[in-house]
Amino acid sequence: MKRKVNRGLKVKIYPTEAQSNIFDQTFGCVRLIWNYSLMERKEIHSLYKDYPELYITHKYKTQADWKREFSFLKNVDSQALATTQQELLSAYRNFFKSTHKHPIFKSKKQQKNS
């Protein structure tokens, strides 16, 4: 009888100064997209809470819209920004299913690795 063994590897990386700057810029832009998208969703929810048909049909800003508004987002990996919006959508779905709490804003000072 064969037994399945899960193995893992811990790797510590030491990025160069340029790579570290790219990481910091990416994390900052992801936080900005999360916070602005969350703020937009809260405002739309407060506006349309009495009109569910309008709330459902509302189109939120996409990654391209955010890039037009903030030109420095073009320097960051687009998949990181797209993933952020998908995670926010998933967080809201979980909130409305009552399985999770309401999504919160991300802070630059709080060092929670997520």
CORRADA-V777493 format. One record per residue. N is the residue number from 0. RES is the residue in one small letter. SS is DSSP state (2 for helix, 1 for strand, 0 for the rest). Layout:
N/RES/SS, N/RES/SS
This chain:
0/m/0, 1/k/0, 2/r/0, 3/k/0, 4/v/0, 5/n/0, 6/r/0, 7/g/0, 8/l/0, 9/k/0, 10/v/0, 11/k/0, 12/i/0, 13/y/0, 14/p/0, 15/t/0, 16/e/2, 17/a/2, 18/q/2, 19/s/2, 20/n/2, 21/i/2, 22/f/2, 23/d/2, 24/q/2, 25/t/2, 26/f/2, 27/g/2, 28/c/2, 29/v/2, 30/r/2, 31/l/2, 32/i/2, 33/w/2, 34/n/2, 35/y/2, 36/s/2, 37/l/2, 38/m/2, 39/e/2, 40/r/2, 41/k/2, 42/e/2, 43/i/2, 44/h/2, 45/s/2, 46/l/2, 47/y/2, 48/k/0, 49/d/0, 50/y/0, 51/p/2, 52/e/2, 53/l/2, 54/y/2, 55/i/2, 56/t/2, 57/h/0, 58/k/0, 59/y/0, 60/k/0, 61/t/0, 62/q/2, 63/a/2, 64/d/2, 65/w/2, 66/k/2, 67/r/2, 68/e/2, 69/f/0, 70/s/2, 71/f/2, 72/l/2, 73/k/2, 74/n/2, 75/v/0, 76/d/0, 77/s/2, 78/q/2, 79/a/2, 80/l/2, 81/a/2, 82/t/2, 83/t/2, 84/q/2, 85/q/2, 86/e/2, 87/l/2, 88/l/2, 89/s/2, 90/a/2, 91/y/2, 92/r/2, 93/n/2, 94/f/2, 95/f/2, 96/k/0, 97/s/0, 98/t/0, 99/h/0, 100/k/0, 101/h/0, 102/p/0, 103/i/0, 104/f/0, 105/k/0, 106/s/0, 107/k/0, 108/k/0, 109/q/0, 110/q/0, 111/k/0, 112/n/0, 113/s/0
